[in-house]
Amino acid sequence: MKNIIIYGRDTCPHTRRARDAYPDATFYDILADPAKLDEMVKLSNGIQKIPVLVVDGKVEIGFKRGC
């Protein structure tokens, strides 16, 4: 089983698709928790595109699967 974290916004359609694809992932809404926004920006090297996924320690920016 993969360890997956998703950073995004609850209202973002791309974030919703990522959450649908990985229903067991930990989700952080970056609007609800500014500390998680800071964490996401550090993980993505300053890129502020959502969602940001961390899959088994590997950072993925954006989610295009399932489009």
Phi and psi in degrees as GROMACS dihedral restraints (atoms count N, CA, C in turn):
[ dihedral_restraints ]
;  ai    aj    ak    al  type     phi  dphi    fc
    3     4     5     6     1   -83.9    20    10
    4     5     6     7     1   147.0    20    10
    6     7     8     9     1   -94.7    20    10
    7     8     9    10     1   115.4    20    10
    9    10    11    12     1  -127.8    20    10
   10    11    12    13     1   133.1    20    10
   12    13    14    15     1  -121.4    20    10
   13    14    15    16     1   135.3    20    10
   15    16    17    18     1  -119.6    20    10
   16    17    18    19     1   125.2    20    10
   18    19    20    21     1  -106.5    20    10
   19    20    21    22     1   129.6    20    10
   21    22    23    24     1  -176.9    20    10
   22    23    24    25     1  -160.9    20    10
   24    25    26    27     1  -117.9    20    10
   25    26    27    28     1   142.5    20    10
   27    28    29    30     1   -59.9    20    10
   28    29    30    31     1   -29.5    20    10
   30    31    32    33     1   -91.7    20    10
   31    32    33    34     1    -2.5    20    10
   33    34    35    36     1   -82.5    20    10
   34    35    36    37     1   126.4    20    10
   36    37    38    39     1   -64.3    20    10
   37    38    39    40     1   -32.9    20    10
   39    40    41    42     1   -69.4    20    10
   40    41    42    43     1   -39.3    20    10
   42    43    44    45     1   -64.2    20    10
   43    44    45    46     1   -41.7    20    10
   45    46    47    48     1   -61.4    20    10
   46    47    48    49     1   -40.3    20    10
   48    49    50    51     1   -64.4    20    10
   49    50    51    52     1   -41.1    20    10
   51    52    53    54     1   -63.3    20    10
   52    53    54    55     1   -42.6    20    10
   54    55    56    57     1   -66.3    20    10
   55    56    57    58     1   -36.6    20    10
   57    58    59    60     1   -65.9    20    10
   58    59    60    61     1   -37.9    20    10
   60    61    62    63     1   -71.1    20    10
   61    62    63    64     1   -30.7    20    10
   63    64    65    66     1  -127.6    20    10
   64    65    66    67     1    72.2    20    10
   66    67    68    69     1   -63.5    20    10
   67    68    69    70     1   -20.9    20    10
   69    70    71    72     1   -93.3    20    10
   70    71    72    73     1     2.0    20    10
   72    73    74    75     1   -70.4    20    10
   73    74    75    76     1   153.4    20    10
   75    76    77    78     1   -79.2    20    10
   76    77    78    79     1   130.5    20    10
   78    79    80    81     1  -116.2    20    10
   79    80    81    82     1   134.2    20    10
   81    82    83    84     1  -121.4    20    10
   82    83    84    85     1   120.7    20    10
   84    85    86    87     1   -83.9    20    10
   85    86    87    88     1   112.6    20    10
   87    88    89    90     1   -71.6    20    10
   88    89    90    91     1   -16.9    20    10
   90    91    92    93     1   -80.4    20    10
   91    92    93    94     1   -32.9    20    10
   93    94    95    96     1   -79.8    20    10
   94    95    96    97     1   -22.9    20    10
   96    97    98    99     1  -136.9    20    10
   97    98    99   100     1    94.5    20    10
   99   100   101   102     1   -57.5    20    10
  100   101   102   103     1   -29.5    20    10
  102   103   104   105     1   -65.0    20    10
  103   104   105   106     1   -34.7    20    10
  105   106   107   108     1   -71.8    20    10
  106   107   108   109     1   -31.1    20    10
  108   109   110   111     1   -63.1    20    10
  109   110   111   112     1   -46.7    20    10
  111   112   113   114     1   -59.5    20    10
  112   113   114   115     1   -42.6    20    10
  114   115   116   117     1   -61.8    20    10
  115   116   117   118     1   -44.0    20    10
  117   118   119   120     1   -62.9    20    10
  118   119   120   121     1   -43.6    20    10
  120   121   122   123     1   -64.1    20    10
  121   122   123   124     1   -38.2    20    10
  123   124   125   126     1   -65.0    20    10
  124   125   126   127     1   -43.7    20    10
  126   127   128   129     1   -63.8    20    10
  127   128   129   130     1   -34.6    20    10
  129   130   131   132     1   -94.1    20    10
  130   131   132   133     1    12.7    20    10
  132   133   134   135     1    55.5    20    10
  133   134   135   136     1    40.5    20    10
  135   136   137   138     1    90.2    20    10
  136   137   138   139     1    -5.9    20    10
  138   139   140   141     1   -78.3    20    10
  139   140   141   142     1   125.0    20    10
  141   142   143   144     1  -106.2    20    10
  142   143   144   145     1    54.0    20    10
  144   145   146   147     1  -109.8    20    10
  145   146   147   148     1   136.1    20    10
  147   148   149   150     1  -118.0    20    10
  148   149   150   151     1   157.5    20    10
  150   151   152   153     1   -79.2    20    10
  151   152   153   154     1   161.4    20    10
  153   154   155   156     1  -112.7    20    10
  154   155   156   157     1   125.7    20    10
  156   157   158   159     1  -111.3    20    10
  157   158   159   160     1   141.8    20    10
  159   160   161   162     1  -117.2    20    10
  160   161   162   163     1   108.9    20    10
  162   163   164   165     1  -111.8    20    10
  163   164   165   166     1   110.1    20    10
  165   166   167   168     1    48.7    20    10
  166   167   168   169     1    42.9    20    10
  168   169   170   171     1    87.2    20    10
  169   170   171   172     1    -8.4    20    10
  171   172   173   174     1   -97.9    20    10
  172   173   174   175     1   129.1    20    10
  174   175   176   177     1   -86.8    20    10
  175   176   177   178     1   130.2    20    10
  177   178   179   180     1  -122.8    20    10
  178   179   180   181     1   128.6    20    10
  180   181   182   183     1  -103.5    20    10
  181   182   183   184     1   123.8    20    10
  183   184   185   186     1    85.7    20    10
  184   185   186   187     1   165.0    20    10
  186   187   188   189     1  -143.7    20    10
  187   188   189   190     1   112.7    20    10
  189   190   191   192     1  -112.5    20    10
  190   191   192   193     1   -13.3    20    10
  192   193   194   195     1   -64.6    20    10
  193   194   195   196     1   141.9    20    10
  195   196   197   198     1    81.2    20    10
  196   197   198   199     1    10.9    20    10
